[in-house]
Amino acid sequence: MDQDIQEIQKKVEEESSFVEKLTAEIKKVIVGQDYLVERLLVGILADGHVLLEGVPGLAKTLSIKTLSDAIQTKFQRIQFTPDLLPADLIGTLVYSPQEGKFYPRKGPLFANIILADEINRAPAKVQSALLEAMQERQVTIGDTTYPLEAPFMVLATQNPIEQEGTYPLPEAQIDRFMLKLKITYPDRDGELEIMNRMTVRDKPFASPVVSPADILNARKVVSEIYVDEKVKEYIVNIVMATREPEKFGLDIGELIEYGASPRATIYLNLASRAHAFLKRRGYITPEDVKAIGMDVLRHRIILTYEAEAEELTTEDIVQKVFDTVEVP
């Protein structure tokens, strides 16, 4: 077993060499936001979609655009608006009078990195058009299904629901995002650096330093990262504690309407592997699970009215779970 871990460790060290180049290139444009940059890399390495939430102006869109600029992939930005139609995402059939046939005109979803900007400004029927692409990595136009080229990743931004003109995302769609990130304001020094960097004529930009092959090769190594049985049980216990908290000594049962789905268990495992990869390790530790757990779980728990009345958030519940569940 130790020999197997050493072999995986060697692969991790070889395949993770591009991470520093990619991070440095992103940092040319993005000030601070280490948490955001690392989580975007976790998402792309674990083949998961990422939802970013924060008030306007926090560089959510810029971060995603910069990530795509640093990778030699096809990028599409889709601005979600109340009048957007599903066909505006996936495409439609176009009739050719000369040949008397319908031909598919593929939409902007046929790309590698999709920026769904302000995703909660479009109604549910448009948001649901993303579901097949996000889960099955395919798009159906008419009666024909087209596979989407790997790597395929949806990076969505949304403003807080309290903002005017927004729609809450359906739970089925939220659950398909591997990570949900909460973006906050920069500190004073960061704000000053942002002003200095973004108020000059020649603004910084990122150049392509990573190929899709680098990403796909890294994903293979991420899938091989060793997960001990005790760590697997720890992951399952964390998710089960959101459904049956009393079994784990948690007195929060009346605060949770629905716990995390089995998809949370899968994503917690995969995201922890990607986090370990970024830390140049060929194995997962409980610290990887704790580091990434909040971002995997915060959008998968539905609270009761009692919790809302007590002004508790899903983050409060997840933190109590991590504080209580025994670490192996």
Secondary structure, 3 states (H helix, E strand, C coil): CHHHHHHHHHHHHHHCHHHHHHHHHHHCCCCCCHHHHHHHHHHHHCCCEEEEECCCCCCHHHHHHHHHHCECCCEEEEECCCCCCCHHHHEEEEEECCCCEEEEEECCCCCCEEEEECHHHCCHHHHHHHHHHHHHCEEEECCEEEECCCCCEEEEEECCCCCCCCCCCCHHHHCCEEEEEECCCCCHHHHHHHHHHHCCCCCCCCCCCECHHHHHHHHHHHHHCECCHHHHHHHHHHHHHCCCHHHHCCCCHHHEEECCCHHHHHHHHHHHHHHHHHCCCCECCHHHHHHHHHHHHCCCCEECHHHHHCCCCHHHHHHHHHHHCCCC
